[in-house]
């Protein structure tokens, strides 16, 4: 039997950006992204007075493009994690991301990268459905509002370290 006294939550908590690589948590992250994307989508349509056909199909497409961008940001951070293991001069702790300025810069750059990818992919997709100015506006709103800010959540907040 597994002794509960030796159970350490830090052994099962991993950096938040890894949510996109663990299947049960991917469903949770994808569901949360869908809710946020739906709110942003319908608020943007209303604010900019945009009328379009097939709103649900467009929402699903934008959601999938956003998930792809979030995964790209996660892959970027995973690549830096891999490099971090082989270059001892670069010491970034992904569990306590606010412990060093380099970690914060790296996480923020991953968020910016994912936001840029969201903007580019959404603009390409929306250009086929909306006029160019409206497509740019909606893509910009999506890039800013739906970037993966969850990367800023430090894992040590959950383990009390």
C-alpha positions as CSV (number, residue, x, y, z in Angstrom):
1,X,0.0,0.0,0.0
2,X,1.2,3.5,-0.8
3,X,1.8,5.4,2.4
4,X,-0.1,8.7,2.3
5,X,2.5,10.4,4.5
6,X,5.1,10.1,1.8
7,X,2.8,11.5,-0.8
8,X,4.2,14.8,-2.1
9,X,2.0,16.9,-4.4
10,X,5.2,18.3,-6.1
11,X,5.7,14.9,-7.6
12,X,2.6,15.1,-9.7
13,X,2.3,18.9,-10.4
14,X,4.2,20.0,-13.5
15,X,4.6,23.4,-15.2
16,X,1.3,24.8,-16.3
17,X,2.3,25.0,-20.0
18,X,2.5,21.2,-20.0
19,X,-1.3,21.0,-19.8
20,X,-1.4,20.8,-23.6
21,X,0.6,17.6,-23.6
22,X,-1.3,15.6,-21.0
23,X,-4.5,14.2,-22.5
24,X,-6.9,14.5,-19.5
25,X,-5.8,18.0,-18.8
26,X,-5.8,18.9,-22.5
27,X,-9.6,18.4,-22.4
28,X,-9.8,20.7,-19.5
29,X,-7.7,23.4,-21.1
30,X,-9.5,23.0,-24.4
31,X,-12.9,23.4,-22.7
32,X,-11.8,26.5,-20.9
33,X,-10.4,27.9,-24.2
34,X,-13.7,27.3,-25.9
35,X,-15.6,29.2,-23.3
36,X,-13.2,32.1,-23.4
37,X,-13.1,32.1,-27.2
38,X,-16.9,32.1,-27.4
39,X,-17.2,35.1,-25.1
40,X,-14.5,37.0,-27.0
41,X,-16.0,36.0,-30.3
42,X,-19.6,37.1,-29.6
43,X,-18.4,40.2,-27.8
44,X,-16.3,41.1,-30.8
45,X,-19.1,40.5,-33.2
46,X,-21.4,42.7,-31.2
47,X,-18.8,45.5,-30.5
48,X,-17.7,45.9,-34.1
49,X,-21.3,45.3,-35.5
50,X,-20.1,42.4,-37.6
51,X,-22.7,40.1,-39.2
52,X,-21.6,36.8,-40.6
53,X,-23.0,33.5,-41.6
54,X,-22.1,30.2,-39.9
55,X,-21.0,31.8,-36.6
56,X,-20.7,28.4,-34.9
57,X,-18.4,27.0,-37.6
58,X,-16.2,30.2,-37.5
59,X,-16.0,30.0,-33.7
60,X,-14.9,26.3,-33.8
61,X,-12.3,27.1,-36.4
62,X,-10.9,30.0,-34.4
63,X,-10.9,27.9,-31.3
64,X,-8.9,25.1,-33.0
65,X,-6.5,27.7,-34.4
66,X,-6.1,29.1,-30.9
67,X,-5.4,25.7,-29.5
68,X,-2.8,25.1,-32.2
69,X,-1.1,28.4,-31.2
70,X,-1.2,27.5,-27.5
71,X,0.4,24.2,-28.3
72,X,3.1,26.0,-30.3
73,X,3.8,28.2,-27.3
74,X,4.0,25.1,-25.1
75,X,6.4,23.4,-27.6
76,X,8.6,26.5,-27.5
77,X,8.7,26.3,-23.7
78,X,9.4,22.6,-23.8
79,X,12.2,23.1,-26.3
80,X,13.8,25.7,-23.9
81,X,13.3,23.2,-21.1
82,X,15.2,20.6,-23.2
83,X,18.0,23.1,-23.9
84,X,18.0,24.1,-20.2
85,X,18.9,20.6,-19.3
86,X,22.0,20.6,-21.5
87,X,23.3,24.1,-20.9
88,X,24.1,24.5,-17.2
89,X,24.7,28.3,-17.4
90,X,21.0,28.8,-18.1
91,X,19.1,27.9,-15.0
92,X,15.4,28.4,-15.3
93,X,13.0,26.8,-12.8
94,X,9.7,26.2,-14.6
95,X,8.0,25.4,-11.3
96,X,8.7,28.8,-9.7
97,X,8.7,31.0,-12.8
98,X,9.0,34.2,-10.9
99,X,12.2,33.2,-9.2
100,X,14.4,34.6,-12.0
101,X,14.0,37.4,-14.6
102,X,15.1,35.0,-17.3
103,X,12.2,32.7,-16.6
104,X,9.7,35.6,-16.7
105,X,11.1,36.8,-20.0
106,X,11.0,33.3,-21.4
107,X,7.4,32.7,-20.4
108,X,6.3,36.2,-21.6
109,X,8.0,35.6,-24.9
110,X,6.1,32.3,-25.3
111,X,2.9,34.1,-24.7
112,X,3.8,36.8,-27.2
113,X,4.8,34.0,-29.7
114,X,1.5,32.2,-29.2
115,X,-0.4,35.5,-29.5
116,X,1.4,36.3,-32.8
117,X,0.5,32.9,-34.2
118,X,-3.1,33.4,-33.1
119,X,-3.2,36.7,-34.9
120,X,-1.6,35.4,-38.1
121,X,-3.7,32.2,-38.3
122,X,-7.0,34.0,-37.4
123,X,-6.4,36.8,-39.9
124,X,-5.7,34.3,-42.7
125,X,-8.9,32.3,-41.8
126,X,-11.1,35.4,-41.3
127,X,-10.0,37.1,-44.5
128,X,-12.1,34.5,-46.4
129,X,-15.2,35.4,-44.4
130,X,-14.9,39.1,-43.6
131,X,-13.6,42.3,-45.2
132,X,-9.9,42.8,-44.6
133,X,-10.3,45.5,-42.0
134,X,-12.8,43.6,-39.9
135,X,-10.7,40.4,-40.2
136,X,-7.6,42.3,-38.9
137,X,-9.6,43.8,-36.0
138,X,-11.1,40.5,-35.0
139,X,-7.8,38.6,-35.3
140,X,-6.1,41.3,-33.2
141,X,-8.8,41.1,-30.5
142,X,-8.4,37.3,-30.4
143,X,-4.6,37.5,-30.3
144,X,-4.7,39.9,-27.3
145,X,-7.6,38.4,-25.4
146,X,-7.0,34.7,-25.9
147,X,-3.2,34.4,-25.6
148,X,-2.2,31.6,-23.2
149,X,-1.9,33.8,-20.1
150,X,-2.2,30.6,-18.0
151,X,1.6,30.1,-18.7
152,X,2.0,32.9,-16.0
153,X,0.6,30.6,-13.3
154,X,3.4,29.3,-11.3
155,X,3.1,25.6,-10.3
156,X,4.5,26.3,-6.9
157,X,1.3,28.1,-6.0
158,X,-0.4,24.7,-6.0
159,X,2.2,22.9,-4.0
160,X,2.9,25.6,-1.4
161,X,6.6,25.6,-2.0
